Amino acid sequence: MRAGLLVMVLGVVTSDVAPEQAGRFTAVAREIAVDLDAAVGLAQAGKTTEARAKVASAYFDRFEHSGLEGKLGSLAPAEKIRLEAQFGALREALGRGDVSDATRGMAVELQRGVATAAAAVDVQGDSAWGAFVSAFLILLREGFEALLVVGGMVAFLTRAGRKKDVRTVGVAVVVALGLSVVLAVVLGMVATGAGLAREVLEGVTLLVASVVLFYVSHWLLSRAESARWNAYIKQRLGAAVGEEGRWAIFATAFLAVFREGAETVLFIAATAGDAPGAAGKAAVAAGVVAGSVVIGVLYFGFRKGLVKLPLGPYFAVTGALLYALSVIFAGKGVGELQAAGWVSITPLDWVPVVPALGLGATVEGVVAQAILVLAVLGSLAFMMGRRGVPAGGAPGEGAAVKG
């Protein structure tokens, strides 16, 4: 059923593809199927370590390194996450020596899912238009969350009367982009272990970003509640940002851009490498430009919209946004470490896979996000307790000045 949905989403019709018609990714899917069959055979022979390594190789050296993962992620991110989880679950099961009917069925389902995804991506990527769409969606998908974080922080600093500190965000973005390119080049030059290193780096970066975002959210809202809105913003909040929070502002902007920067460069490079001829490569460049323009327009619209909000709703929206992103990043970070084999995978079939919310339908990811949600609720309760007055007032100040 999931395979059928993938085909419908991509707008293509797939079936068993004849060898002479097979595209590059269909050939990769066949190699993955051979690897998975071999892994099951190794586990049946009691060679569990080799079986686990075989599944890992099928994921990193074929599914990911071939570019199939990246292209599928730009077209159907939920399906990409499902396949990643299936690779991880099969790797763990065979590593435990589990060769039950359920585990063999898991291998067959994974083979079918990869084959359907590969055929769909091959059909979609056969034209210059397909290359344009892939590049455009990669830029849009990878840049949107960074846009929310950076736009929110810039709007916050502008509203606080600290326009000079906007440069801190700018420097963080430039540094993050530069390091992303360097990292992409290094990972591209080192084939062995590059996929694992990237998954680990992304997972750790996401979790660190989650913690930093949570801190910044709490820091922002706790100070905004400590005095009248206007007086605090004009007289105290600006100084607090400059003296106490500059490192947090830099770290937030840097992590938001860096966490996906290298992956974006690698995915775009893979898309350009697969594009048909000069027209295809030109289409990739056009897709990158178009995606960048859309991200830029969304950034300025988001930033201007936030700045124009009344003060009360402004802080509520900005704080809620950063809190929400901290929860989303936690789920995605756990998912990346699961793909790397650093965190176990316990599937939750009744939980939907929602990439935009960081939901990966595993116990570990849901628990990580639940912990962050509880922390957010605790943070809000703490701030309300400090105020000690009904909503709309401030300690010793009477009713807060309305924005």
C-alpha distance (Angstrom), angle and dihedral (degrees) to the residues before:
residue distance angle dihedral
M1 . . .
R2 3.80 . .
A3 3.80 90.0 .
G4 3.79 90.4 52.7
L5 3.78 91.1 49.9
L6 3.80 90.2 51.6
V7 3.77 91.2 53.9
M8 3.80 91.0 49.3
V9 3.80 92.0 49.0
L10 3.79 92.9 51.6
G11 3.78 91.3 45.8
V12 3.79 95.8 -126.8
V13 3.78 135.1 116.3
T14 3.78 115.7 -129.4
S15 3.77 134.1 -176.8
D16 3.78 136.0 152.6
V17 3.79 102.3 -37.7
A18 3.78 117.5 -138.7
P19 3.83 114.6 -124.4
E20 3.79 93.0 -115.1
Q21 3.81 90.0 53.2
A22 3.76 97.2 44.2
G23 3.78 117.1 122.6
R24 3.78 126.3 -144.8
F25 3.79 95.7 -89.0
T26 3.79 92.6 45.8
A27 3.80 86.7 57.5
V28 3.81 88.9 49.7
A29 3.81 89.5 51.7
R30 3.80 90.2 54.4
E31 3.79 90.5 51.5
I32 3.81 89.4 50.5
A33 3.80 89.9 51.1
V34 3.82 90.1 53.5
D35 3.81 90.6 48.9
L36 3.80 92.7 50.1
D37 3.81 92.1 48.8
A38 3.79 88.4 50.5
A39 3.81 90.9 49.1
V40 3.81 91.5 53.5
G41 3.80 89.6 48.9
L42 3.81 91.6 50.9
A43 3.79 91.3 50.4
Q44 3.81 90.8 49.6
A45 3.81 87.9 53.1
G46 3.80 90.0 53.5
K47 3.81 94.4 -107.3
T48 3.79 95.0 127.7
T49 3.80 96.9 157.8
E50 3.79 91.4 54.1
A51 3.81 90.6 44.8
R52 3.78 91.7 53.6
A53 3.81 90.9 47.6
K54 3.81 90.8 49.9
V55 3.80 92.6 55.7
A56 3.80 90.3 45.9
S57 3.81 89.6 52.0
A58 3.79 91.1 49.6
Y59 3.79 89.1 54.2
F60 3.81 102.0 40.3
D61 3.80 102.6 29.8
R62 3.79 98.4 37.9
F63 3.83 115.2 15.8
E64 3.81 94.3 38.6
H65 3.80 106.0 24.4
S66 3.82 92.8 48.6
G67 3.79 90.2 59.7
L68 3.81 93.7 -115.6
E69 3.80 91.7 117.7
G70 3.79 92.7 51.8
K71 3.79 95.4 47.6
L72 3.78 92.4 45.6
G73 3.81 89.3 48.3
S74 3.79 91.6 55.6
L75 3.80 92.9 49.0
A76 3.80 104.8 33.3
P77 3.83 111.0 7.2
A78 3.81 94.4 174.3
E79 3.81 91.0 56.7
K80 3.81 90.4 48.2
I81 3.82 90.4 53.7
R82 3.82 91.3 48.4
L83 3.79 92.1 52.3
E84 3.81 91.7 46.6
A85 3.80 89.7 52.9
Q86 3.80 91.0 48.4
F87 3.80 91.3 51.5
G88 3.81 89.4 51.2
A89 3.80 95.0 45.7
L90 3.81 91.9 49.3
R91 3.79 91.2 47.2
E92 3.79 91.1 53.4
A93 3.79 94.8 44.1
L94 3.81 94.7 51.0
G95 3.79 89.7 42.5
R96 3.81 87.6 60.0
G97 3.78 90.4 50.1
D98 3.80 92.3 -109.6
V99 3.81 107.4 155.2
S100 3.79 96.9 158.3
D101 3.79 123.5 142.4
A102 3.80 88.6 -99.0
T103 3.81 92.1 56.2
R104 3.81 93.0 46.6
G105 3.79 88.3 48.7
M106 3.81 88.3 51.7
A107 3.80 89.5 55.2
V108 3.80 92.0 49.8
E109 3.81 92.1 48.3
L110 3.80 90.6 49.8
Q111 3.81 91.5 49.9
R112 3.80 90.9 51.6
G113 3.80 92.8 46.5
V114 3.80 92.8 50.8
A115 3.81 92.1 45.8
T116 3.81 92.7 51.7
A117 3.80 92.6 45.7
A118 3.81 91.9 47.8
A119 3.81 93.1 49.8
A120 3.80 91.0 48.6
V121 3.81 92.9 48.8
D122 3.81 91.1 47.2
V123 3.80 91.6 54.0
Q124 3.81 92.7 44.3
G125 3.79 93.1 48.1
D126 3.81 98.4 49.6
S127 3.80 94.4 94.7
A128 3.78 140.1 53.0
W129 3.81 87.3 -114.5
G130 3.79 89.8 57.5
A131 3.82 90.2 51.4
F132 3.81 90.0 50.4
V133 3.81 92.6 50.2
S134 3.80 92.3 47.6
A135 3.81 93.8 51.1
F136 3.80 92.3 43.6
L137 3.82 93.6 50.5
I138 3.81 92.6 45.8
L139 3.82 91.2 55.2
L140 3.79 92.4 44.2
R141 3.78 96.2 46.2
E142 3.78 97.6 43.4
G143 3.80 95.2 41.2
F144 3.79 101.5 45.7
E145 3.79 98.8 78.7
A146 3.81 91.5 44.5
L147 3.79 86.9 50.8
L148 3.81 91.1 55.2
V149 3.80 93.8 49.3
V150 3.79 97.6 42.6
G151 3.81 93.6 41.1
G152 3.78 91.9 49.1
M153 3.80 93.2 49.4
V154 3.81 93.9 46.6
A155 3.80 91.0 48.9
F156 3.80 89.3 48.1
L157 3.81 93.1 51.7
T158 3.79 91.9 45.4
R159 3.80 91.4 51.0
A160 3.78 90.0 48.0
G161 3.79 90.5 57.9
R162 3.83 92.4 -113.3
K163 3.78 100.9 119.3
K164 3.80 90.4 150.5
D165 3.79 89.3 62.4
V166 3.80 88.8 59.8
R167 3.80 83.2 79.5
T168 3.80 88.2 66.5
V169 3.78 88.9 60.8
G170 3.81 90.6 46.0
V171 3.79 92.2 51.7
A172 3.81 90.7 48.0
V173 3.82 91.4 52.0
V174 3.83 93.1 48.3
V175 3.82 92.2 47.6
A176 3.80 91.6 47.2
L177 3.81 92.8 49.8
G178 3.81 91.6 48.2
L179 3.79 93.5 49.4
S180 3.81 90.2 45.2
V181 3.79 90.9 58.2
V182 3.80 91.7 46.5
L183 3.80 91.7 48.8
A184 3.81 91.8 47.7
V185 3.80 90.6 52.9
V186 3.81 91.7 48.7
L187 3.80 93.2 48.0
G188 3.79 90.4 45.9
M189 3.80 90.9 54.0
V190 3.80 94.3 47.7
A191 3.79 108.4 62.1
T192 3.79 100.1 172.4
G193 3.77 111.6 76.0
A194 3.80 93.3 -4.9
G195 3.80 92.7 117.9
L196 3.78 92.9 50.1
A197 3.81 91.8 46.3
R198 3.80 90.9 51.0
E199 3.81 94.1 49.3
V200 3.81 91.2 49.1
L201 3.80 92.8 46.2
E202 3.80 92.3 49.0
G203 3.79 92.5 46.2
V204 3.80 94.7 49.5
T205 3.82 91.7 43.4
L206 3.79 91.6 51.0
L207 3.80 93.1 49.9
V208 3.81 92.0 47.5
A209 3.82 89.1 47.7
S210 3.80 89.2 50.8
V211 3.79 91.8 54.8
V212 3.81 93.1 45.0
L213 3.79 92.2 48.6
F214 3.79 90.7 50.2
Y215 3.79 90.5 50.9
V216 3.80 93.5 47.7
S217 3.81 91.4 48.1
H218 3.79 92.6 51.5
W219 3.80 91.6 42.9
L220 3.80 92.5 50.7
L221 3.78 97.6 46.8
S222 3.80 96.9 39.7
R223 3.80 91.2 56.1
A224 3.77 93.7 41.8
E225 3.81 89.2 56.8
S226 3.80 96.2 49.8
A227 3.82 97.8 80.2
R228 3.75 142.4 3.9
W229 3.79 110.6 -49.9
N230 3.80 98.8 -119.8
A231 3.78 97.3 39.0
Y232 3.78 92.6 47.3
I233 3.78 95.7 48.4
K234 3.79 95.3 45.9
Q235 3.80 99.4 40.1
R236 3.80 110.9 22.9
L237 3.78 115.2 12.2
G238 3.79 93.8 62.5
A239 3.80 92.0 54.5
A240 3.79 91.2 45.8
V241 3.79 90.3 54.7
G242 3.78 92.9 48.8
E243 3.80 96.9 46.1
E244 3.80 108.0 27.9
G245 3.75 107.8 19.7
R246 3.79 107.4 39.2
W247 3.79 93.2 98.5
A248 3.80 90.6 50.2
I249 3.81 91.8 48.7
F250 3.81 90.7 50.2
A251 3.80 93.0 46.2
T252 3.79 92.7 48.2
A253 3.81 94.8 51.1
F254 3.82 92.6 41.3
L255 3.81 95.1 50.6
A256 3.80 93.1 43.9
V257 3.81 91.0 57.8
F258 3.80 100.9 31.7
R259 3.80 97.2 49.3
E260 3.82 92.7 71.7
G261 3.79 101.3 17.7
A262 3.79 98.7 93.6
E263 3.80 92.0 43.7
T264 3.80 90.6 51.6
V265 3.80 91.9 52.1
L266 3.82 91.4 48.7
F267 3.80 93.2 47.4
I268 3.79 92.6 48.7
A269 3.81 90.7 47.9
A270 3.82 90.4 50.9
T271 3.81 91.0 48.0
A272 3.80 91.2 50.7
G273 3.79 90.8 47.9
D274 3.81 91.3 54.5
A275 3.80 95.8 42.1
P276 3.83 114.9 115.0
G277 3.79 109.1 -105.5
A278 3.78 128.7 -55.7
A279 3.80 91.9 -39.3
G280 3.81 90.7 56.1
K281 3.79 93.4 49.6
A282 3.80 90.1 48.3
A283 3.80 87.8 51.2
V284 3.82 90.3 53.2
A285 3.81 90.1 51.5
A286 3.80 89.8 48.7
G287 3.80 89.9 49.9
V288 3.81 91.0 51.9
V289 3.80 91.3 49.6
A290 3.80 92.9 46.1
G291 3.80 92.1 47.8
S292 3.80 91.2 48.4
V293 3.80 91.6 50.0
V294 3.80 92.2 50.5
I295 3.81 91.1 47.9
G296 3.81 89.6 49.8
V297 3.80 93.1 49.8
L298 3.79 91.6 47.4
Y299 3.81 90.5 48.0
F300 3.80 95.0 53.9
G301 3.79 92.3 42.1
F302 3.80 92.0 49.8
R303 3.80 92.8 45.5
K304 3.80 94.5 47.9
G305 3.78 91.7 45.0
L306 3.80 91.8 53.7
V307 3.79 94.0 47.0
K308 3.81 91.6 53.2
L309 3.80 94.1 53.0
P310 3.83 118.0 106.3
L311 3.79 110.2 -96.9
G312 3.78 97.9 -106.2
P313 3.82 96.2 49.7
Y314 3.82 89.4 39.4
F315 3.79 94.4 61.9
A316 3.79 91.6 40.5
V317 3.83 92.3 52.7
T318 3.81 95.0 43.7
G319 3.79 94.2 46.3
A320 3.81 93.0 45.0
L321 3.81 90.6 49.1
L322 3.79 94.0 53.2
Y323 3.80 91.8 43.4
A324 3.81 90.2 51.7
L325 3.80 92.4 48.6
S326 3.80 90.8 50.8
V327 3.82 89.0 57.2
I328 3.82 92.4 45.4
F329 3.81 92.4 48.9
A330 3.80 90.6 50.9
G331 3.80 91.4 56.9
K332 3.79 93.4 45.5
G333 3.80 92.4 46.4
V334 3.78 92.0 54.5
G335 3.81 89.1 47.8
E336 3.81 92.1 54.8
L337 3.80 92.3 49.1
Q338 3.80 89.3 48.6
A339 3.81 89.4 54.2
A340 3.81 88.0 51.3
G341 3.80 91.2 50.9
W342 3.80 93.7 -116.3
V343 3.81 94.5 114.2
S344 3.80 126.5 42.2
I345 3.81 122.0 -113.3
T346 3.79 122.3 -131.3
P347 3.83 108.6 173.0
L348 3.80 122.1 -137.1
D349 3.79 105.4 -160.5
W350 3.80 93.7 -174.7
V351 3.82 92.8 57.7
P352 3.82 114.4 84.5
V353 3.80 121.0 -128.3
V354 3.81 105.9 -116.7
P355 3.84 111.2 171.2
A356 3.81 93.1 -173.7
L357 3.82 89.5 61.0
G358 3.80 96.3 38.9
L359 3.82 91.3 -113.2
G360 3.79 111.8 151.1
A361 3.82 99.7 169.0
T362 3.82 96.6 -114.7
V363 3.78 130.6 120.6
E364 3.79 92.5 -125.8
G365 3.80 94.3 53.0
V366 3.79 94.3 44.7
V367 3.82 91.6 48.7
A368 3.83 91.6 50.6
Q369 3.78 90.8 51.3
A370 3.79 92.4 44.5
I371 3.80 89.7 54.5
L372 3.81 89.9 53.0
V373 3.81 91.7 47.4
L374 3.81 90.1 52.5
A375 3.80 89.5 47.6
V376 3.81 90.2 51.5
L377 3.81 91.3 50.4
G378 3.80 89.7 47.8
S379 3.80 91.1 49.5
L380 3.80 91.8 51.2
A381 3.81 92.0 46.5
F382 3.81 90.0 50.2
M383 3.80 92.1 52.0
M384 3.79 92.8 47.1
G385 3.80 89.0 50.0
R386 3.81 91.4 52.1
R387 3.76 90.9 53.2
G388 3.79 91.3 52.8
V389 3.79 91.5 -168.3
P390 3.79 136.1 89.1
A391 3.80 118.1 -81.6
G392 3.79 109.8 -74.0
G393 3.82 96.5 37.4
A394 3.79 134.8 89.5
P395 3.80 131.2 -149.4
G396 3.75 110.6 -81.3
E397 3.78 91.6 -10.5
G398 3.79 104.4 86.0
A399 3.75 116.1 -140.3
A400 3.79 115.0 4.5
V401 3.73 118.1 -112.0
K402 3.76 108.1 -99.9
G403 3.80 119.7 -125.6
